Amino acid sequence: MRIRRIEQNDAEVCGKIWYEAHKAISFAHGYTSEPPSEEFGIGLIKSILGNPNSWGVLAERQDRIMGSIFLHRFPPSPVAVIGLLTVHPSAEGNGAGRKLMDAALFQARKQNHEQVRLVQSPSHIRSFVLYTKSGFTLREPLFLFQGQPLKGGTNACSNNIRHVRDDFDISLCNELCKSVIGFSRELELRKAKDQGIATIVERDGVMTGYAAGIGIGCHAVAKSNKDLKALIANASAILGPGFFVPARNRELMRWLLENGFLIGWPANLMTIGPYKEPLTPFLPSLAY
Ligand SMILES: CC(C)(COP(=O)(O)OP(=O)(O)OC[C@H]1O[C@@H](n2cnc3c(N)ncnc32)[C@H](O)[C@@H]1OP(=O)(O)O)[C@@H](O)C(=O)NCCC(=O)NCCS
């Protein structure tokens, strides 16, 4: 088995494998497939290959691609993220998953990333075993929530919401993020600001939370659940198939369920290296 860098012309095969592997798992457990179609899988892998902060390798045997893995950076965040690890169902059990993971963790160390994170699909025991054996610890069980923003339709959402406007707002968000999770997620926040989806919640003129969008690729941190609810309720849209909520946040989960949101699928946030337990409510992205 050979491990090598993924080239643009491998995207089609890798995208198909990603789709097929997830479809098989979702079907077996009665969930909607995470990648909605083969074309989506291929498109996503092509776009990852064009991202200078992403790195990917594949495993092949006798010129047949067995699977692939990606590692992503979000500078200046100290965290590296493993995303889209897939081995074709017919190639499972040959150690390809472990070899790909070893290669990605080696690359993370080369990049001086002490902290590595991923979001795992708990319905798949193979991946949980592989991640545990590779050194990951389960930190937060998550659920993907699906529904529509409530547009201030509950009294929990009376706080003032506005867009992130400038560098001063960004620095306020960074400070809050550092105090809650230990570091800032400025790259993602700036991207969300440029897309017009980053919002701030204020109470009595003081910033008490922000969301870099509400959706599967977005994160949010807040001083209280009231602030987080306001950010969710007033989002302009839920981006992608839904957003992840830490299952231990019973108050937020209950509020979402009472307001008509549905649970799409479960997930687990797993980490290697130092981990600061968030001190106040947060929403993780698909990455971390
Ligand atoms: C997850 C995935 C990448 C694993 O690939 P793989 O090549 O089968 O992985 P490996 O064989 O290297 O590792 C799996 C390990 O789980 C172990 N395992 C599997 N089922 C187990 C069980 N029920 N209890 C204990 N161990 C188990 C295997 O023995 C193996 O460990 P070993 O290498 O020490 O023997 C692959 O199954 C896949 O792509 N699945 C679908 C997509 C997916 O779930 N991706 C991850 C998203 S988070």
The ligand as an ORCA input file, in Angstrom:
! r2SCAN-3c Opt
* xyz 0 1
  C     -13.506      4.811      9.185
  C     -12.658      4.227      8.061
  C     -11.834      5.334      7.435
  C     -11.732      3.160      8.659
  O     -10.921      2.624      7.614
  P     -10.291      1.150      7.755
  O      -9.255      1.010      6.705
  O     -11.370      0.162      7.807
  O      -9.595      1.311      9.194
  P      -8.565      0.350      9.892
  O      -8.863     -1.070      9.478
  O      -7.176      0.871      9.684
  O      -8.946      0.600     11.416
  C     -10.168      0.192     11.943
  C      -9.907     -0.457     13.280
  O     -11.149     -0.709     13.935
  C     -11.111     -2.020     14.477
  N     -12.500     -2.411     14.661
  C     -13.487     -2.459     13.731
  N     -14.650     -2.804     14.316
  C     -14.387     -2.936     15.648
  C     -15.180     -3.252     16.774
  N     -16.503     -3.476     16.646
  N     -14.592     -3.259     17.987
  C     -13.253     -3.025     18.114
  N     -12.452     -2.743     17.072
  C     -13.018     -2.690     15.868
  C     -10.343     -2.795     13.437
  O      -9.883     -4.022     13.931
  C      -9.211     -1.794     13.177
  O      -8.263     -1.817     14.217
  P      -6.796     -2.556     14.005
  O      -6.187     -1.916     12.793
  O      -6.048     -2.238     15.243
  O      -7.141     -3.997     13.817
  C     -13.562      3.556      6.979
  O     -14.259      2.502      7.586
  C     -14.545      4.516      6.319
  O     -14.192      5.266      5.441
  N     -15.805      4.506      6.744
  C     -16.868      5.325      6.162
  C     -16.641      6.807      6.285
  C     -16.366      7.230      7.697
  O     -17.031      6.838      8.641
  N     -15.329      8.049      7.839
  C     -14.987      8.654      9.089
  C     -15.890      9.812      9.314
  S     -15.715     10.406     10.929
*
